[in-house]
């Protein structure tokens, strides 16, 4: 019995010491003075890893602060170990707001030379970085092979691999390497925090294996050669293989919306339409920079998008309150040879505080980043000037209306959803409704309407 008591006492002592060790670890002091003991950045041990990697070198980390583009460039360059020794000067007209004397010059230049950043007139170093942009620069800076899960992980991110949805590909790739978690929504337009981006970079630096539910979306060299031999004719007509770089003529579209008064809180308001006509060879618009003219101050909650007809091409982008510019990056929008395409600018205007006039324009050829293509047009190409009112717009509310029977494979004329439409304040005309289909195992190609 005495021996048993000694054994129990020994076990109890070990348990106490183990608890003591765990407790001390849980409340270990962060190397950063502004990170609390209970902050996830500390309790999960990311602060120590970030400090060791040299991502945050100061005594403070500012973990909950939004990441400006200058800081993003530095964090990425350091974490991905981009070459900062053999730097060239920026090409003429590129990043004119980042002189060589700027403390972040080498980080921005390193990212540009590594094709992490899209070349454009301004870098906008004080602008904020959203979650979609963070996924893009991480995937590109670490050279991660494009990948996607077997089915959609986020309700707001489609499984798309080409064209204007490239930003979604980066998010899917980041998920597949464990850089971001599979929550219900990705919230691509939300600003990324410094602690969040730092953690993503640490994970990316050790990302060498795909999740079990993912697969690469880019074929290996052997597969590509086999496909080329088997389907040479099909490949020759594939849009993804079209060689771009032809001339691109830009003009105001004949369908450009007429000037009108826009009430506060109006959504999806068409404010401009520009035509892009390719010459004898196809062209590709990599990014588009639009400039707001006029005296109106847009609401802080406004958001603008680019559309091709009814297809939205971009996530929400806001107009910089200082430069009055909105930049739509990673478009990769192809204009086939001898074809004219129209891009529409539509905005959710938010709650207008003070009325005023304003419109949008393409200032010069540099506003259209088309790679090697020569961009021509009668610049500046101005759309109409609109009157922004403080009077609130009426509302249209859609709600679920009853339940529907579970459909069977092969059935026709199946009801998949029912909605009730309520209109308030003023009469309304409903011209179209966007419906998201996803979060399941059925492919959209299996549905016909």
C-alpha positions, 0 to 999 in steps of 0.5 A: 500500500505504501508503494502504491501511495508513492506511485500515486504521489509520483503520478500526481507530481508529474501531472502538476509539473506537466500542468505548470509547464503547459500553463507557462507555455500558454502565457509565454511573452510575445517578442512584440510589446503590442501583442497580448498574452491571449492574442491568437498570434501569441498563443498559436506561436506565430509571433515567434516564427514571424520574428525569426523569419524577419517579417516584423523586425520592430518591437511592435507587430501591430497585428490588427492593423490593415496592411498597406501595399508598401508593407505588403511588398516588404513582408512578401519580399522578405518571406519569399526571399525575393532577389533584392540585390540585382534590381533594375530601374522601373520602366518609364511610366511604371510606378511613378509614385515609388522613387528610388529614394523611397525606403520600400523601393527595393521591395516593390522592385523585387516584387515587380521583377518576380512578376508578383505585382502587375505593372501599372502607372502607380503602385499606391503604396498607401492603399490597403491590401484585401484578402484576394490580393494577399492570396495572389501575391503569396501564390505568385511570390512562392511559385506555388503550382495552381490547384483547386479542391474537388468542390467549392470550399467557399460560397463566394469563390467559384471553381474557375481556372481561366480568364477573369476569375483568376483571382479565385484561382489564387484563393483556391490554390492558397486553400489547397496548400493550407495557407487559408482555412476553409470557412463558409466565406472567404470575404475576398474584398475584406482588408487583410490584417498584419497578423493574418498576412504574416501567418499566411506567409509563414505557412506558405514558406513551408507549403510543399504538399496539397490537401487530400481533397485538392489536385493540381490544375496545371498539367505536367510537361508530359501530360501537356505534350500528350495532349498536344499530340492528341488534340492539336487542332482543338488546342490551336483554337483554345482561347487559353492558347491564343497569342496576344499582343495585337493593337487595341483601340479604346473608345466610349461605347455607343451604349454608354449610359446617359447622365442621370440622378443617382439616389443614395444607396443605389446598387449596380449603377452603370456609370460608364461603358468603354469599347475595346477593339483588337486588330489583326491579333488578339489582345489581353487587358491585364488591368484597368485604371479608371479615374473619377472626375467631378466634385462629388465625394463618394460614400466610404461604403461605395464599391465598384465592379467591371462587367462584361455584359451580365458577367461580373469580372472583378471583386469590389474595388473602391476609388482612392479618396486622394488620387480619385483612381480605382484599379482593377488588377488581374483582369486577364481579359482577352479580346479576340482578333478583329473583335470589339468587346465592351466593359461596363463600370458599375458601382454600389454608391453607398450612402451619399452624404453630400450631393454633387456631380461626378463621372469616370474616365480613362485618362490615357493609354497607360490606364489600359494595361494590355501588356505588349499591345499598343493601346490607342484612343482619343484620350481622355475617354470620358463617360457622362457626368452623373448627379449624386443625390442624398435622397435614399433609393427605394428597396427591393427585398428578396426572401425565401418563399416556401420549400421545394421538393427534392428533384430527381436526376433526369427530371424536367421543369424542376423548381430549385428555389422560390423567392418573394419580392418586396418593394418599399418606398417607391415602385421598382422594375426588376430586370434581372436576378443573380442566383448563386449555385454551389456548395454541393457536388452537382456540377453547373454543367448538369443543369439546363435552363 
